[in-house]
Amino acid sequence: MSYLTESLKIEILMGANSMRSCYLFRETHPDLPPLNQGTISKIEAQYREMGHVRKVPSKRQAVVDDDTKLNLLLALEENPITPARQLARDSNLNHKTVLKILKYEKKRPYKMQAVQELLEDDPDRRVEFCNLLMTCIDQNQLSLVWIVFSDEATFTLNGRNQILC
């Protein structure tokens, strides 16, 4: 239907009914693809609804000005763990708009994951544990068969694990 100009649409509307308009269009314009009744019905509905047959402009995405983008990025810079939904609420933007801005700026929203923290006395404890293990092995009180060595992996509550190699 994109090949139909405004004058062709008006010509179609001049027919008595949609079948007659189809036949007249085929006879008048044999070089163009044939129309069906559905196309003619859409043109008639557009004329009844809007009063014209001009091409209707499509809805464009809302344009976010540079100040809003800058404020959003500054808020993210101040607190990098702020969720995208919170940024959207604070800046009165749609959540998807915030995600598009973050994607365009190559910023990735992430979910904070709590991991174990290394404390000051941890290296001393590790050395103490290694010395205890070496003493047990030297005295044949511990067999290396009973020790399970594992690689680093992240286990989550939803049952998925990610092996870090």
C-alpha positions as a Python dict, from the first residue, in 0.01 Angstrom:
ca = {
    (1, 'M'): (0, 0, 0),
    (2, 'S'): (304, 228, 16),
    (3, 'Y'): (290, 284, -361),
    (4, 'L'): (-51, 453, -331),
    (5, 'T'): (-23, 828, -352),
    (6, 'E'): (-279, 1070, -213),
    (7, 'S'): (-435, 1122, -557),
    (8, 'L'): (-466, 745, -613),
    (9, 'K'): (-638, 707, -278),
    (10, 'I'): (-886, 981, -368),
    (11, 'E'): (-949, 809, -700),
    (12, 'I'): (-1023, 484, -515),
    (13, 'L'): (-1270, 659, -285),
    (14, 'M'): (-1464, 789, -585),
    (15, 'G'): (-1580, 434, -671),
    (16, 'A'): (-1933, 330, -574),
    (17, 'N'): (-1824, 34, -362),
    (18, 'S'): (-1503, -153, -284),
    (19, 'M'): (-1549, -421, -555),
    (20, 'R'): (-1617, -157, -819),
    (21, 'S'): (-1315, 42, -696),
    (22, 'C'): (-1095, -271, -731),
    (23, 'Y'): (-1201, -325, -1092),
    (24, 'L'): (-1166, 43, -1183),
    (25, 'F'): (-820, 59, -1026),
    (26, 'R'): (-703, -251, -1218),
    (27, 'E'): (-834, -110, -1548),
    (28, 'T'): (-693, 237, -1493),
    (29, 'H'): (-351, 134, -1353),
    (30, 'P'): (-245, -204, -1500),
    (31, 'D'): (122, -128, -1419),
    (32, 'L'): (57, -117, -1041),
    (33, 'P'): (-7, -424, -823),
    (34, 'P'): (-378, -506, -792),
    (35, 'L'): (-569, -392, -484),
    (36, 'N'): (-785, -608, -264),
    (37, 'Q'): (-1099, -508, -78),
    (38, 'G'): (-915, -496, 256),
    (39, 'T'): (-685, -221, 131),
    (40, 'I'): (-979, -20, 3),
    (41, 'S'): (-1163, -67, 333),
    (42, 'K'): (-859, 66, 522),
    (43, 'I'): (-844, 374, 298),
    (44, 'E'): (-1217, 438, 347),
    (45, 'A'): (-1186, 394, 724),
    (46, 'Q'): (-895, 638, 734),
    (47, 'Y'): (-1098, 892, 537),
    (48, 'R'): (-1400, 854, 766),
    (49, 'E'): (-1187, 878, 1081),
    (50, 'M'): (-945, 1158, 988),
    (51, 'G'): (-1112, 1336, 697),
    (52, 'H'): (-811, 1293, 468),
    (53, 'V'): (-611, 1017, 299),
    (54, 'R'): (-263, 1159, 354),
    (55, 'K'): (-3, 929, 501),
    (56, 'V'): (-27, 932, 879),
    (57, 'P'): (307, 1001, 1047),
    (58, 'S'): (417, 724, 1277),
    (59, 'K'): (467, 786, 1646),
    (60, 'R'): (825, 878, 1715),
    (61, 'Q'): (1011, 794, 2028),
    (62, 'A'): (1024, 1062, 2292),
    (63, 'V'): (1344, 1261, 2267),
    (64, 'V'): (1531, 1304, 2593),
    (65, 'D'): (1726, 1626, 2614),
    (66, 'D'): (2096, 1633, 2698),
    (67, 'D'): (2041, 1787, 3043),
    (68, 'T'): (1822, 1495, 3148),
    (69, 'K'): (2079, 1245, 3018),
    (70, 'L'): (2356, 1430, 3200),
    (71, 'N'): (2159, 1437, 3526),
    (72, 'L'): (2089, 1065, 3491),
    (73, 'L'): (2457, 985, 3433),
    (74, 'L'): (2563, 1210, 3722),
    (75, 'A'): (2320, 1033, 3955),
    (76, 'L'): (2465, 703, 3841),
    (77, 'E'): (2819, 833, 3894),
    (78, 'E'): (2736, 942, 4250),
    (79, 'N'): (2588, 605, 4341),
    (80, 'P'): (2684, 336, 4087),
    (81, 'I'): (2474, 63, 4250),
    (82, 'T'): (2147, 252, 4205),
    (83, 'P'): (1898, 28, 4019),
    (84, 'A'): (1773, 144, 3679),
    (85, 'R'): (1414, 153, 3805),
    (86, 'Q'): (1514, 387, 4087),
    (87, 'L'): (1697, 612, 3838),
    (88, 'A'): (1381, 616, 3625),
    (89, 'R'): (1164, 717, 3921),
    (90, 'D'): (1406, 987, 4032),
    (91, 'S'): (1435, 1142, 3685),
    (92, 'N'): (1065, 1100, 3587),
    (93, 'L'): (1155, 885, 3286),
    (94, 'N'): (1029, 554, 3160),
    (95, 'H'): (1229, 252, 3280),
    (96, 'K'): (1296, 139, 2922),
    (97, 'T'): (1416, 489, 2830),
    (98, 'V'): (1667, 479, 3115),
    (99, 'L'): (1788, 136, 3000),
    (100, 'K'): (1831, 267, 2643),
    (101, 'I'): (2031, 566, 2768),
    (102, 'L'): (2251, 340, 2980),
    (103, 'K'): (2305, 106, 2686),
    (104, 'Y'): (2393, 397, 2455),
    (105, 'E'): (2644, 528, 2712),
    (106, 'K'): (2785, 173, 2752),
    (107, 'K'): (2688, 155, 3118),
    (108, 'R'): (2572, -182, 3245),
    (109, 'P'): (2315, -215, 3522),
    (110, 'Y'): (2422, -483, 3763),
    (111, 'K'): (2291, -661, 4066),
    (112, 'M'): (2505, -637, 4376),
    (113, 'Q'): (2629, -974, 4496),
    (114, 'A'): (2756, -1013, 4849),
    (115, 'V'): (3077, -1216, 4870),
    (116, 'Q'): (3301, -1304, 5159),
    (117, 'E'): (3523, -1027, 5279),
    (118, 'L'): (3893, -1074, 5352),
    (119, 'L'): (3976, -961, 5703),
    (120, 'E'): (4311, -846, 5845),
    (121, 'D'): (4395, -1172, 6022),
    (122, 'D'): (4295, -1398, 5729),
    (123, 'P'): (4651, -1444, 5593),
    (124, 'D'): (4769, -1555, 5939),
    (125, 'R'): (4484, -1804, 5964),
    (126, 'R'): (4566, -1945, 5621),
    (127, 'V'): (4930, -1995, 5710),
    (128, 'E'): (4827, -2157, 6039),
    (129, 'F'): (4588, -2392, 5857),
    (130, 'C'): (4856, -2488, 5602),
    (131, 'N'): (5106, -2561, 5882),
    (132, 'L'): (4845, -2778, 6059),
    (133, 'L'): (4777, -2971, 5737),
    (134, 'M'): (5149, -3022, 5670),
    (135, 'T'): (5199, -3150, 6026),
    (136, 'C'): (4909, -3396, 5989),
    (137, 'I'): (5041, -3520, 5654),
    (138, 'D'): (5394, -3561, 5792),
    (139, 'Q'): (5262, -3768, 6084),
    (140, 'N'): (5043, -3980, 5848),
    (141, 'Q'): (4730, -3873, 6036),
    (142, 'L'): (4572, -3735, 5720),
    (143, 'S'): (4555, -3886, 5375),
    (144, 'L'): (4531, -3662, 5070),
    (145, 'V'): (4259, -3895, 4938),
    (146, 'W'): (4014, -3743, 5187),
    (147, 'I'): (4070, -3384, 5071),
    (148, 'V'): (3844, -3251, 4800),
    (149, 'F'): (4003, -2988, 4579),
    (150, 'S'): (3758, -2778, 4384),
    (151, 'D'): (3797, -2504, 4130),
    (152, 'E'): (3647, -2161, 4179),
    (153, 'A'): (3276, -2150, 4110),
    (154, 'T'): (2985, -1925, 4194),
    (155, 'F'): (2674, -2097, 4321),
    (156, 'T'): (2349, -1905, 4332),
    (157, 'L'): (2018, -1966, 4504),
    (158, 'N'): (1833, -2033, 4179),
    (159, 'G'): (2037, -2349, 4112),
    (160, 'R'): (2267, -2213, 3843),
    (161, 'N'): (2639, -2223, 3888),
    (162, 'Q'): (2908, -2043, 3698),
    (163, 'I'): (3252, -2198, 3679),
    (164, 'L'): (3533, -1945, 3672),
    (165, 'C'): (3832, -2079, 3485),
}
